[in-house]
Amino acid sequence: VPQSSTEYKSLIAMQEMRQIVVHKHNLMGAIFMEEADEREIIDSDLRRMDRILSSGDDRIYLDECNVFTLAHSKAHGIDVSGYFPDYYNRLRKLEAKILFLDVCQETSWERRKSRYEERSQVFPPEEREHVMGRYREYLFALRPLLIEVYETLDFPKSVVDVSVSPFESLCRARDAFEGLAMSYGIELLKREDSTQP
């Protein structure tokens, strides 16, 4: 994944809809989302894809979560899998390509643990351990569900192991993204002023 959309003038990096809803409702992460929040994410994702489809825009859109939000929902007990056909049909029309950044649960937990500890400070001390346990349980339940969604999709796709250092992970993701684009004849036009590696 490029450092920013400014690296490529033909690329639009969209903000993850899950993060938009989390910040809009001032939630402390996915484990505090309710079904209405998940449906807001899904409806927003679907509307965004509809806008792209109707625009005739030929740029490349990078969407971090999209259909994988169904796995995030399920990981904390909300089943919205009935929306899979809605996502699938739009992604097919958009000629989607999937680049799955795979990280083992232990590495993912270690990368996120300090942020979760920071978030848990707003809770009374006697609740923090329970909240941390919920975050960990969610994160460990998530990966198999993400893989399940990935395996269901029959679009051009590839997996990139990003269980390495953050810098190496970014390099692997960038190289895989550029390779995927090239393999389908998609020209990524770099900005002349780009300073990205």
Disulfide bonds with the S-S distance in Angstrom:
none
